């Protein structure tokens, strides 16, 4: 079943709304909610529009729509198709209700917390995957979940850190490579001067003398 839901702005990870979970769920899911915040920080306009992230006994499914990320934490046994259908319904309602306000710079965290009423109502509908209504959703070919990327939370966080470090190293290597090329060019020129400088000066001097003799005499 869907355990918790968080809605955030993609541009800066600002939480816009979330489900009001009971005390037990809050305690049980505290670590996974922190992971969800870490995911928000990594998202941008070029991120996968839909993704399932495996973390322990749960999946964090997210859907990007109109600069907003809709994320739910679900038990692994909960069908992915229902999870993304649930997120899709939230996206449609949230976009209709608050779409024009999402990009305002004055927004404070959880500015649309009242949306929890719709979250809870929709969550109840999806609680039982064996219910007739949800069985119908599962049978509909509206979304091919096999095409949705699946990641592992540890890999996602580790790779993100690795990419950051690789980006820094790459920048340093580019700077060092440019410095090396300049130094190598200077050393090569100095070597050419030492090897051919004196002979070239003698030849040029001899040619100059011949030229002057031809012109003057």
C-alpha positions as CSV (number, residue, x, y, z in Angstrom):
1,X,0.0,0.0,0.0
2,X,1.0,3.7,-0.2
3,X,2.6,4.6,3.1
4,X,3.4,8.2,2.5
5,X,3.3,11.0,-0.1
6,X,5.4,14.1,-0.7
7,X,5.0,16.8,-3.4
8,X,7.9,19.1,-4.1
9,X,9.0,21.7,-6.6
10,X,11.7,20.4,-9.0
11,X,13.7,23.6,-9.3
12,X,14.8,23.8,-5.7
13,X,13.3,20.8,-3.9
14,X,10.9,23.0,-1.9
15,X,8.2,20.7,-0.3
16,X,4.8,21.9,-1.4
17,X,2.5,19.4,0.2
18,X,2.6,16.0,2.0
19,X,0.4,13.4,3.5
20,X,-0.3,13.8,7.3
21,X,0.9,10.4,8.5
22,X,0.2,8.9,11.9
23,X,2.8,8.7,14.6
24,X,3.8,5.1,13.9
25,X,4.3,5.8,10.1
26,X,6.3,8.9,10.9
27,X,8.7,6.9,13.1
28,X,8.9,4.0,10.7
29,X,9.4,6.2,7.6
30,X,11.7,8.9,9.0
31,X,14.8,7.6,7.2
32,X,12.9,7.1,3.9
33,X,11.5,10.6,4.0
34,X,15.1,11.9,4.4
35,X,16.0,9.8,1.3
36,X,13.1,11.4,-0.5
37,X,14.5,14.8,0.3
38,X,17.9,13.7,-1.1
39,X,16.2,12.6,-4.3
40,X,14.5,16.0,-4.6
41,X,17.9,17.7,-4.4
42,X,19.2,15.6,-7.3
43,X,16.3,16.3,-9.6
44,X,16.3,18.8,-12.5
45,X,14.5,19.4,-15.7
46,X,16.5,16.7,-17.5
47,X,15.8,14.0,-14.9
48,X,13.8,10.8,-15.7
49,X,10.1,11.8,-15.7
50,X,9.2,8.6,-13.9
51,X,11.3,6.4,-11.7
52,X,11.1,3.7,-9.0
53,X,13.9,3.7,-6.4
54,X,14.4,0.6,-4.3
55,X,15.2,1.2,-0.7
56,X,15.0,-1.6,1.9
57,X,11.5,-3.0,2.1
58,X,10.1,0.0,0.2
59,X,10.0,1.6,-3.2
60,X,10.1,5.4,-3.7
61,X,8.1,6.0,-6.9
62,X,8.2,9.5,-8.3
63,X,6.5,11.3,-11.2
64,X,7.6,14.7,-12.7
65,X,4.9,16.8,-14.1
66,X,4.9,20.6,-14.9
67,X,8.0,21.4,-12.7
68,X,6.5,19.4,-9.8
69,X,7.7,16.1,-8.3
70,X,5.0,13.7,-6.9
71,X,6.6,11.0,-4.8
72,X,5.1,8.2,-2.8
73,X,6.7,5.6,-0.5
74,X,5.1,2.2,-1.1
75,X,5.6,-1.4,0.1
76,X,7.4,-3.5,-2.4
77,X,4.4,-5.7,-2.9
78,X,2.3,-2.8,-4.0
79,X,1.9,-2.9,-7.8
80,X,3.9,-0.2,-9.6
81,X,1.1,0.4,-12.1
82,X,-1.2,1.4,-9.2
83,X,1.5,3.6,-7.6
84,X,2.0,5.6,-10.8
85,X,-1.7,5.7,-11.4
86,X,-2.1,7.1,-7.9
87,X,0.6,9.7,-8.6
88,X,-1.0,10.6,-11.9
89,X,-4.3,11.4,-10.2
90,X,-2.5,13.6,-7.7
91,X,-0.7,15.4,-10.4
92,X,-3.9,16.2,-12.3
93,X,-5.7,17.5,-9.3
94,X,-2.7,19.4,-7.9
95,X,-2.0,21.0,-11.3
96,X,-5.6,22.1,-11.6
97,X,-5.7,23.5,-8.1
98,X,-2.3,25.1,-7.7
99,X,-0.5,24.9,-11.0
100,X,-0.4,28.7,-11.4
101,X,1.1,29.3,-8.0
102,X,3.9,26.7,-8.0
103,X,6.6,28.9,-9.4
104,X,6.1,31.8,-7.0
105,X,9.3,32.7,-5.2
106,X,7.4,33.7,-2.1
107,X,6.1,30.2,-1.4
108,X,7.0,28.8,2.0
109,X,7.5,25.0,2.7
110,X,4.2,23.1,2.6
111,X,2.3,26.0,1.3
112,X,-0.4,23.7,0.0
113,X,-0.7,21.4,3.0
114,X,-4.5,21.5,2.6
115,X,-4.0,19.2,-0.4
116,X,-3.6,16.4,2.1
117,X,-7.4,16.1,2.1
118,X,-7.3,15.0,-1.5
119,X,-4.2,12.8,-0.9
120,X,-5.9,10.9,1.9
121,X,-9.1,10.4,-0.1
122,X,-7.1,9.1,-3.1
123,X,-4.9,7.0,-0.9
124,X,-7.9,5.2,0.6
125,X,-9.1,4.3,-2.9
126,X,-5.8,2.7,-3.7
127,X,-5.2,0.9,-0.4
128,X,-6.5,-2.5,-1.5
129,X,-4.9,-3.5,-4.8
130,X,-7.5,-6.4,-4.9
131,X,-10.5,-4.0,-4.9
132,X,-12.5,-4.2,-8.1
133,X,-11.8,-0.6,-9.0
134,X,-8.0,-1.1,-8.7
135,X,-8.1,-4.4,-10.5
136,X,-9.6,-2.5,-13.4
137,X,-6.7,0.0,-13.2
138,X,-4.2,-2.8,-13.3
139,X,-5.8,-4.3,-16.4
140,X,-5.8,-1.0,-18.3
141,X,-2.9,-0.6,-20.7
142,X,-2.6,3.1,-19.9
143,X,1.0,2.9,-18.7
144,X,3.8,0.4,-19.5
145,X,5.6,0.3,-16.2
146,X,8.3,-2.0,-17.6
147,X,9.7,1.1,-19.4
148,X,10.0,3.1,-16.1
149,X,13.5,3.2,-14.8
150,X,14.3,1.4,-11.6
151,X,17.2,2.4,-9.4
152,X,18.7,1.3,-6.1
153,X,18.8,4.1,-3.5
154,X,22.4,3.3,-2.4
155,X,23.6,3.3,-6.0
156,X,21.7,6.5,-6.7
157,X,23.2,8.4,-3.8
158,X,26.7,6.9,-4.3
159,X,26.8,7.6,-8.0
160,X,25.6,11.1,-7.4
161,X,28.5,11.7,-5.0
162,X,30.9,10.1,-7.4
163,X,29.7,12.2,-10.3
164,X,30.2,15.4,-8.2
165,X,33.8,14.3,-7.4
166,X,34.4,13.3,-11.0
167,X,33.2,16.7,-12.2
168,X,35.7,18.4,-9.9
169,X,38.5,16.1,-10.9
170,X,37.7,16.6,-14.6
171,X,37.8,20.3,-14.2
172,X,41.2,20.1,-12.5
173,X,42.5,17.8,-15.1
174,X,41.5,20.2,-17.9
175,X,43.3,23.0,-16.2
176,X,46.4,20.9,-15.7
177,X,46.3,19.6,-19.2
178,X,46.1,23.2,-20.6
179,X,49.1,24.2,-18.4
180,X,51.0,21.2,-19.6
181,X,50.4,22.0,-23.3
182,X,51.6,25.6,-22.8
183,X,54.7,24.4,-20.9
184,X,55.4,21.7,-23.6
185,X,55.0,24.3,-26.3
186,X,57.5,26.7,-24.6
187,X,60.0,23.9,-23.9
188,X,59.8,22.7,-27.6
189,X,60.5,26.3,-28.8
190,X,63.4,26.7,-26.5
191,X,64.8,23.4,-27.8
192,X,64.4,24.5,-31.4
193,X,66.2,27.8,-30.6
194,X,69.1,26.0,-29.0
195,X,69.4,23.5,-31.8
196,X,68.8,25.6,-34.9
197,X,69.2,29.2,-33.6
198,X,72.9,29.8,-34.2
199,X,73.0,27.9,-37.6
200,X,69.9,29.8,-38.7
201,X,71.4,33.1,-37.7
202,X,74.6,32.4,-39.7
203,X,72.6,31.4,-42.8
204,X,70.4,34.5,-42.5
205,X,73.5,36.7,-42.0
206,X,75.2,35.1,-45.1
207,X,72.1,35.6,-47.2
208,X,71.9,39.2,-46.0
209,X,75.5,39.8,-47.1
210,X,74.8,38.3,-50.5
211,X,71.7,40.5,-50.9
212,X,73.5,43.6,-50.0
213,X,76.5,42.9,-52.3
214,X,74.1,42.3,-55.1
215,X,72.2,45.5,-54.5
216,X,75.2,47.7,-53.9
217,X,77.7,46.3,-56.3
